[in-house]
Amino acid sequence: MGNFFTKYCTTLETVSKPDSYIYRRHLTGDEIEISAENSNINIKDVINSNKFQDWINSQPEDIYISHILIQSVDYFGPNIGFIKLKATATKNNEFIPGIVMLRGHSVAVLLLLQINDKSEPEMNGKVFTVIVTQPRIPISKSNSEEIPAGMMDNEKNLKGVAFKEVHEETGININTNNLVYLTCGHTGTGLLDELITIYTTLVHIDMKKYNEINNSIAGNESEGEQTIVQIVKLDHLKNICDLKTAISVHAFKDRYFLDYLNIDTFKDEFNKKNNCNITIENLY
């Protein structure tokens, strides 16, 4: 990415702002003026970031962008975390809204726990799931319930991020080879570029581990995370006001139990990778 800026961007000498640049789209060859709302924003950093590159290079040919105003940039350490921008855009010569918050793609995990403990016959074989409860300022909640999730890193390794987030938020280590793709979707198409991919996996535990995990405190302190880990029934997720969480339980049940035509290999893949065979009676 080092020589990307020199190859595709040149300083504009004809515009009034000295900190404006021209970006040439690979797909169409269109030139886009890129400027910043204030001098503290490093436009080169933004243009060279994975978040901006993924977004601008995925724009379809029939959308014409003439100008991008970068309004703010938030950093996570040395890396760009969020980019707020306003694009002047048209389709068929008609104006279309262009306010965008770039946060990049993310990953979530529906983590199932199956009890393997013959000393507890009433619990043996039962399947639960894990949620984390944490404060969420954007939605004005001090105890938001969610499945473990996190933002994509610069290496774009979805399963690696899944492992990292599950470990940080719950203290549980998962085997990335056992992760099975569940579903994906955009979270806020009127503002966000985020595409969230949801995986699922199952971990076998005994009752001692169950008691260690349930109501434990976890989270990445350096990122200000304060999470409480809870083990709950799978159906509890249906009542949680968090779309990725609610969608995950519906997607799992539909794909695992309702494949009447046997055209979805999800159940076989999940059972083989996680050494299990779940029944409705197991779901506690």
HELIX and SHEET records of a PDB file:
HELIX    1   1 PHE A    4  TYR A    8  1                                   5    
HELIX    2   2 ILE A   43  ASN A   48  1                                   6    
HELIX    3   3 ASN A   50  ILE A   56  1                                   7    
HELIX    4   4 ILE A  137  ILE A  139  5                                   3    
HELIX    5   5 LEU A  158  THR A  170  1                                  13    
HELIX    6   6 THR A  176  ASN A  178  5                                   3    
HELIX    7   7 MET A  207  ILE A  213  1                                   7    
HELIX    8   8 GLU A  221  GLU A  223  5                                   3    
HELIX    9   9 LEU A  234  ASN A  239  5                                   6    
HELIX   10  10 LEU A  243  PHE A  257  1                                  15    
HELIX   11  11 PHE A  266  ASN A  274  1                                   9    
HELIX   12  12 ILE A  280  ASN A  282  5                                   3    
SHEET    1   A 6 CYS A   9  THR A  11  0                                        
SHEET    2   A 6 TYR A  21  ARG A  24 -1                                        
SHEET    3   A 6 GLU A  31  ALA A  36 -1                                        
SHEET    4   A 6 ILE A  63  PHE A  76  1                                        
SHEET    5   A 6 ASN A  79  LYS A  91 -1                                        
SHEET    6   A 6 GLU A  94  ILE A  96 -1                                        
SHEET    1   B 6 CYS A   9  THR A  11  0                                        
SHEET    2   B 6 TYR A  21  ARG A  24 -1                                        
SHEET    3   B 6 GLU A  31  ALA A  36 -1                                        
SHEET    4   B 6 ILE A  63  PHE A  76  1                                        
SHEET    5   B 6 ASN A  79  LYS A  91 -1                                        
SHEET    6   B 6 ILE A  99  LEU A 102 -1                                        
SHEET    1   C 4 LYS A 141  GLU A 146  0                                        
SHEET    2   C 4 VAL A 127  ARG A 136 -1                                        
SHEET    3   C 4 SER A 106  ILE A 115 -1                                        
SHEET    4   C 4 ALA A 149  MET A 151 -1                                        
SHEET    1   D 5 LYS A 141  GLU A 146  0                                        
SHEET    2   D 5 VAL A 127  ARG A 136 -1                                        
SHEET    3   D 5 SER A 106  ILE A 115 -1                                        
SHEET    4   D 5 LEU A 195  ILE A 205  1                                        
SHEET    5   D 5 VAL A 180  HIS A 186 -1                                        
SHEET    1   E 4 LYS A 141  GLU A 146  0                                        
SHEET    2   E 4 VAL A 127  ARG A 136 -1                                        
SHEET    3   E 4 THR A 227  VAL A 232 -1                                        
SHEET    4   E 4 ILE A 217  ALA A 218 -1                                        
END                                                                             
